[in-house]
């Protein structure tokens, strides 16, 4: 779908909020429409997956996009992946290079974690109301407290060596357009597949092509930090589960609720 079909002026900019996702969900309850985007210059309570906090000082991009559509509950796990592919496309159109998606949908460069995506959804009898929250590091932070095992922090200016750094509003509108476009295409594939639809129907190949660590030796790590398995990351299946060919020669499958992946070679943040 042509990105120009979306109202590119539909961007709300606030100086400070607790969380752009929470703010936009409240506006959705009050009637905000599909595609509404909200950016804050500062978040005081930014969040990531598994309730992790997200440092949100002035200077980064903190954006949430409202998605309203009838999406079957069984395929909802594919929505964050579709959003991630849209964000990646917008960043590359802005001139960023060397980017990939760390399963399930962190945005990484060769230097570390560039950004994160958190999708929160609520469903009623007629539609799903979801917000896609995106945080992008524009500049390397002066100081950050790293969790054990976490990737180093990357920044957009490190990924744009041959291109000027885009304005926050310009990049926010571009991300909005590409996320809406990618999720619309994904929903179209889901509708066409009908009863045969899986969460990653229509996007599994594109996702596997952009996955970090694919083809490399990784550890599957539980939320409490314990290693569950070690093996070669072969990609994801239509359900969005990571597939590892373990050192014991067996194929193992992991849901992102139960595990995350960490490279055995900590320097490897690339795709095949």
C-alpha positions as a printed NumPy array, in Angstrom:
array([[  0.   ,   0.   ,   0.   ],
       [  1.267,   3.516,  -0.807],
       [  2.438,   5.222,   2.366],
       [  1.002,   8.507,   1.049],
       [ -2.454,   7.047,   1.733],
       [ -1.91 ,   7.866,   5.401],
       [ -2.309,  11.285,   6.94 ],
       [  1.321,  12.134,   7.667],
       [  0.27 ,  15.163,   9.742],
       [ -1.386,  12.968,  12.358],
       [  1.418,  13.183,  14.922],
       [  0.924,  14.399,  18.479],
       [  4.057,  15.709,  20.194],
       [  4.228,  16.128,  23.974],
       [  7.058,  17.445,  26.106],
       [  6.838,  14.74 ,  28.779],
       [  4.711,  11.688,  29.611],
       [  5.046,   8.698,  31.862],
       [  4.671,   6.266,  28.96 ],
       [  3.668,   7.015,  25.372],
       [  1.935,   3.621,  25.215],
       [ -0.214,   4.308,  28.281],
       [ -1.009,   7.826,  27.083],
       [ -2.086,   6.583,  23.66 ],
       [ -4.169,   3.715,  25.106],
       [ -6.035,   6.282,  27.179],
       [ -6.62 ,   8.39 ,  24.068],
       [ -7.786,   5.263,  22.214],
       [-10.396,   4.691,  24.929],
       [-11.538,   8.263,  24.316],
       [-11.928,   7.613,  20.571],
       [ -8.545,   8.253,  18.937],
       [ -8.45 ,   6.72 ,  15.477],
       [ -6.362,   4.091,  13.724],
       [ -2.932,   5.423,  12.853],
       [ -2.782,   8.103,  15.528],
       [  0.849,   8.584,  16.541],
       [  2.152,  10.17 ,  19.723],
       [  5.722,  11.224,  20.411],
       [  7.181,  12.47 ,  23.685],
       [ 10.438,  14.333,  24.108],
       [ 10.895,  12.633,  27.488],
       [  9.352,   9.533,  29.068],
       [  9.544,   9.239,  32.846],
       [  8.304,   5.619,  33.022],
       [  9.35 ,   4.036,  29.739],
       [  8.938,   0.258,  29.592],
       [ 10.255,  -2.668,  27.617],
       [  9.42 ,  -6.367,  27.406],
       [  9.056,  -8.312,  30.679],
       [  8.457,  -5.03 ,  32.573],
       [ 12.042,  -3.871,  31.993],
       [ 12.479,  -0.121,  32.303],
       [ 13.605,   1.853,  29.245],
       [ 15.833,   4.88 ,  29.811],
       [ 14.106,   7.783,  28.027],
       [ 16.109,  11.005,  28.4  ],
       [ 15.604,  14.024,  26.186],
       [ 17.117,  13.434,  22.748],
       [ 15.802,   9.964,  21.898],
       [ 12.761,   9.035,  19.825],
       [  9.863,   7.764,  21.953],
       [  6.883,   7.022,  19.754],
       [  3.628,   5.068,  19.966],
       [  1.297,   4.24 ,  17.078],
       [ -2.359,   3.247,  17.508],
       [ -3.609,   0.247,  15.546],
       [ -7.322,  -0.568,  15.447],
       [ -8.372,  -3.585,  13.405],
       [-10.184,  -6.923,  13.655],
       [ -7.264,  -9.293,  14.297],
       [ -7.918, -12.91 ,  15.365],
       [ -6.426, -13.621,  18.775],
       [ -4.527, -16.677,  17.495],
       [ -2.371, -14.56 ,  15.168],
       [ -1.753, -11.578,  17.488],
       [  1.823, -12.733,  18.297],
       [  2.691, -11.773,  14.728],
       [  1.734,  -8.118,  15.208],
       [  4.978,  -7.033,  16.958],
       [  6.976,  -8.741,  14.204],
       [  5.103,  -6.881,  11.477],
       [  5.675,  -3.644,  13.393],
       [  9.379,  -4.414,  13.743],
       [  9.769,  -4.964,  10.015],
       [  8.084,  -1.622,   9.366],
       [ 10.38 ,   0.196,  11.804],
       [ 13.437,  -1.415,  10.235],
       [ 12.327,  -0.31 ,   6.78 ],
       [ 11.831,   3.295,   7.899],
       [ 15.253,   3.428,   9.56 ],
       [ 16.928,   2.069,   6.447],
       [ 15.098,   4.593,   4.266],
       [ 16.556,   7.271,   6.553],
       [ 20.031,   5.962,   5.704],
       [ 20.784,   3.581,   8.565],
       [ 22.774,   0.504,   7.602],
       [ 23.768,  -2.786,   9.173],
       [ 20.492,  -3.221,  11.074],
       [ 18.692,  -6.413,  12.021],
       [ 16.023,  -7.646,  14.419],
       [ 17.025,  -9.567,  17.522],
       [ 14.352, -12.17 ,  18.232],
       [ 11.641, -11.279,  18.825],
       [ 11.903,  -7.6  ,  17.861],
       [ 14.73 ,  -5.548,  19.351],
       [ 16.467,  -3.366,  16.776],
       [ 20.209,  -3.974,  16.715],
       [ 23.216,  -2.766,  14.78 ],
       [ 26.721,  -4.189,  14.627],
       [ 27.526,  -2.108,  17.732],
       [ 24.623,  -3.175,  19.956],
       [ 20.988,  -2.414,  20.725],
       [ 19.654,   0.584,  18.811],
       [ 16.05 ,   0.404,  19.974],
       [ 13.178,  -1.639,  21.273],
       [  9.541,  -2.269,  20.414],
       [  6.713,  -3.013,  22.835],
       [  3.247,  -3.82 ,  21.483],
       [  0.345,  -3.824,  23.94 ],
       [ -3.086,  -4.976,  22.79 ],
       [ -6.629,  -5.022,  24.104],
       [ -9.468,  -6.786,  22.316],
       [-13.245,  -6.404,  22.337],
       [-15.979,  -8.107,  20.339],
       [-15.395,  -6.057,  17.184],
       [-11.716,  -5.096,  17.031],
       [ -8.274,  -5.255,  18.53 ],
       [ -6.877,  -2.016,  19.912],
       [ -3.095,  -2.098,  20.023],
       [ -0.308,   0.406,  20.495],
       [  3.128,  -0.128,  19.026],
       [  5.652,   1.617,  21.256],
       [  9.084,   2.342,  19.79 ],
       [ 12.197,   3.68 ,  21.474],
       [ 15.234,   4.648,  19.39 ],
       [ 18.563,   5.892,  20.751],
       [ 19.509,   8.948,  18.709],
       [ 22.849,   9.453,  20.471],
       [ 24.966,   7.187,  22.64 ],
       [ 24.046,   7.848,  26.284],
       [ 26.744,   9.339,  28.47 ],
       [ 26.107,   6.739,  31.147],
       [ 23.756,   3.778,  31.397],
       [ 23.329,   0.977,  33.909],
       [ 23.535,  -2.293,  31.993],
       [ 21.794,  -5.465,  33.059],
       [ 24.053,  -8.535,  33.148],
       [ 24.065, -10.154,  29.71 ],
       [ 22.48 ,  -7.147,  28.002],
       [ 23.812,  -5.897,  24.695],
       [ 25.874,  -2.702,  24.563],
       [ 23.937,   0.396,  23.544],
       [ 24.033,   1.593,  19.952],
       [ 22.757,   4.882,  18.536],
       [ 21.259,   6.19 ,  15.328],
       [ 24.076,   8.633,  14.666],
       [ 26.488,   5.664,  14.67 ],
       [ 24.376,   3.985,  11.946],
       [ 24.139,   7.061,   9.709],
       [ 27.777,   7.692,   8.895],
       [ 26.974,   8.758,   5.322],
       [ 23.591,  10.426,   5.971],
       [ 22.398,  13.378,   8.079],
       [ 20.543,  12.61 ,  11.281],
       [ 16.791,  12.974,  10.553],
       [ 14.595,  15.247,  12.626],
       [ 12.567,  13.481,  15.308],
       [  9.206,  14.415,  13.781],
       [ 10.295,  13.446,  10.276],
       [ 11.491,  10.038,  11.437],
       [  8.379,   9.543,  13.584],
       [  6.117,  10.17 ,  10.591],
       [  8.164,   7.864,   8.391],
       [  8.048,   5.078,  10.999],
       [  4.307,   5.587,  11.388],
       [  3.746,   5.258,   7.638],
       [  5.862,   2.118,   7.317],
       [  4.377,   0.436,  10.39 ],
       [  0.845,   1.074,   9.101],
       [  1.814,  -0.179,   5.664],
       [  3.521,  -3.337,   6.93 ],
       [  0.768,  -4.242,   9.391],
       [ -1.889,  -3.665,   6.726],
       [ -0.054,  -6.019,   4.357],
       [  0.295,  -8.594,   7.154],
       [ -3.423,  -8.405,   7.948],
       [ -4.182,  -8.869,   4.259],
       [ -2.132, -12.071,   4.204],
       [ -3.89 , -13.262,   7.373],
       [ -7.318, -12.631,   5.863],
       [ -6.384, -14.417,   2.643],
       [ -5.111, -17.474,   4.529],
       [ -8.31 , -17.497,   6.604],
       [ -8.467, -20.589,   8.86 ],
       [ -4.925, -21.609,   7.833],
       [ -3.417, -18.343,   9.067],
       [ -0.55 , -18.482,  11.558],
       [  0.996, -15.516,  13.424],
       [  3.763, -15.011,  10.855],
       [  1.754, -15.777,   7.721],
       [  2.992, -13.482,   4.962],
       [  6.039, -12.197,   6.872],
       [  8.012, -15.238,   8.066],
       [ 10.484, -15.171,   5.16 ],
       [ 11.143, -11.43 ,   5.466],
       [ 11.586, -11.831,   9.207],
       [ 14.036, -14.709,   8.913],
       [ 16.077, -12.718,   6.404],
       [ 16.477,  -9.877,   8.94 ],
       [ 17.126, -11.887,  12.107],
       [ 20.307, -11.281,  14.056],
       [ 22.389, -14.355,  15.011],
       [ 20.722, -16.621,  12.44 ],
       [ 23.171, -19.375,  11.543],
       [ 25.289, -18.686,  14.634],
       [ 25.755, -20.446,  17.949],
       [ 23.514, -18.985,  20.663],
       [ 22.28 , -19.745,  24.15 ],
       [ 18.56 , -19.89 ,  24.899],
       [ 18.235, -18.158,  28.263],
       [ 15.238, -18.27 ,  30.622],
       [ 13.821, -15.063,  32.19 ],
       [ 15.812, -15.799,  35.368],
       [ 19.066, -15.982,  33.405],
       [ 19.561, -19.751,  33.31 ],
       [ 20.809, -21.367,  30.093],
       [ 18.141, -23.711,  28.723],
       [ 19.972, -24.88 ,  25.611],
       [ 22.902, -24.066,  23.348],
       [ 22.902, -24.536,  19.599],
       [ 22.743, -23.018,  16.127],
       [ 19.896, -20.557,  15.621],
       [ 18.219, -21.677,  12.388],
       [ 15.421, -19.074,  12.378],
       [ 11.763, -18.942,  13.432],
       [  8.691, -20.927,  12.431],
       [  5.262, -19.626,  11.4  ],
       [  4.283, -19.405,  15.053],
       [  7.192, -17.08 ,  15.803],
       [  9.099, -19.624,  17.902],
       [ 12.894, -19.687,  17.684],
       [ 14.406, -22.922,  16.374],
       [ 17.757, -24.153,  17.611],
       [ 19.755, -27.123,  16.382],
       [ 21.244, -28.036,  19.735],
       [ 24.721, -29.331,  20.427],
       [ 23.058, -32.705,  21.081],
       [ 21.866, -32.74 ,  17.462],
       [ 18.184, -32.206,  18.281],
       [ 15.882, -29.44 ,  17.053],
       [ 14.416, -27.384,  19.903],
       [ 11.718, -24.705,  19.751],
       [ 11.321, -21.751,  22.139],
       [  8.585, -19.19 ,  22.704],
       [  9.731, -15.625,  23.4  ],
       [  7.736, -15.706,  26.652],
       [ 10.012, -18.45 ,  27.931],
       [ 13.419, -17.597,  26.499],
       [ 15.671, -15.021,  24.913],
       [ 18.728, -15.623,  22.738],
       [ 22.268, -14.557,  23.479],
       [ 25.195, -15.171,  21.138],
       [ 27.989, -17.392,  22.373],
       [ 30.265, -15.002,  20.499],
       [ 29.273, -11.708,  22.124],
       [ 30.624,  -9.76 ,  19.134],
       [ 28.254, -11.369,  16.639],
       [ 25.247,  -9.152,  15.949],
       [ 24.838,  -9.818,  12.252],
       [ 22.611, -11.771,   9.914],
       [ 23.826, -14.33 ,   7.405]])
